[in-house]
Amino acid sequence: MSSYINIEALALNTLHGYAGPLTDDPADIRPLDAEKFAKSFLRLRFAYGHLSKTGDILALTTFTDTDVALEWAEGYPRKEIVRVPKDTILLDDRLRQPFRWPGWELARWRYTVIHECAHQILFRMEPSERRQAMRRQFANRACTLRELSSAEGLEEWRANRLTSALLMPPKYMDLLMRRYARGQKLIAYGNRFNLPDSLALTHICGRLGVSRTTVVIRLRQLGHLVDRPSYMYTDPAEVSCDA
């Protein structure tokens, strides 16, 4: 399950189980409904809390009933321990709706929720012995947020890959690239794009409900984007043409 191909296949099978075959019509592509996917399909609960003072921990998920030691923050006792039921996505208060900037914050919320869903999907794919060992790891003691949020290593790599594959399936990326980029690869000059490519990115972001950074990374993974040195970028507005 560690290979890129298997994770892509797992994502596709999961999406088929959730909503049936993917559409062939780019006009019918919609963002994945993260709340419905998590609650109705995976049977996960949502809860919110102040997870960190710095905002570097936005969410975690539980595989068993777990006592969580929240970091101290204004309004919380220094040693508050909260009981989080199994199969819960615990989100930081910063992700609580309504949002001040709905487009960007909703994309961040959606990615975060699906990322925690990805951890749950991968956990459920593990052999029963491995699942039991992971449950025992967090049972019968108060766990810190750092222990519960796996920010590094293979598991996080898998979860990131699965999140991208769920939110941006290759079939949808192919369809949207044909529609908005005429099937041509986008070119990144460092962090800059020419106007047509930038508009294509904006359209793809809107259709899938994800951030620009997320789309760029996914397009690069799928071979739809090539990188060139930033010094090669030329703004067409700065080029004068003789009549």
Stockholm file with secondary structure:
# STOCKHOLM 1.0

chainA/1-243         MSSYINIEALALNTLHGYAGPLTDDPADIRPLDAEKFAKSFLRLRFAYGHLSKTGDILALTTFTDTDVALEWAEGYPRKEIVRVPKDTILLDDRLRQPFRWPGWELARWRYTVIHECAHQILFRMEPSERRQAMRRQFANRACTLRELSSAEGLEEWRANRLTSALLMPPKYMDLLMRRYARGQKLIAYGNRFNLPDSLALTHICGRLGVSRTTVVIRLRQLGHLVDRPSYMYTDPAEVSCDA
#=GR chainA/1-243 SS CCSHHHHHHHHHHHHHHHHSSCCSCGGGCCCCCHHHIIIIISCCEEEEECCCSSSCCCEEECSSCEEEECCCCTTSCTTCEEEECSSEEEEEGGGCSSCSSHHHHHHHHHHHHHHHHHHHHHHHHSCHHHHHHHHHHHSSSEEEHHHHSCCSHHHHHHHHHHHHHHHSCHHHHHHHHHHHSTTCCEEEETTBCCHHHHHHHHHHHHHHTCCHHHHHHHHHHTTCEEEECGGGCCCGGGCCCCC
#=GC SS_cons         CCSHHHHHHHHHHHHHHHHSSCCSCGGGCCCCCHHHIIIIISCCEEEEECCCSSSCCCEEECSSCEEEECCCCTTSCTTCEEEECSSEEEEEGGGCSSCSSHHHHHHHHHHHHHHHHHHHHHHHHSCHHHHHHHHHHHSSSEEEHHHHSCCSHHHHHHHHHHHHHHHSCHHHHHHHHHHHSTTCCEEEETTBCCHHHHHHHHHHHHHHTCCHHHHHHHHHHTTCEEEECGGGCCCGGGCCCCC
//
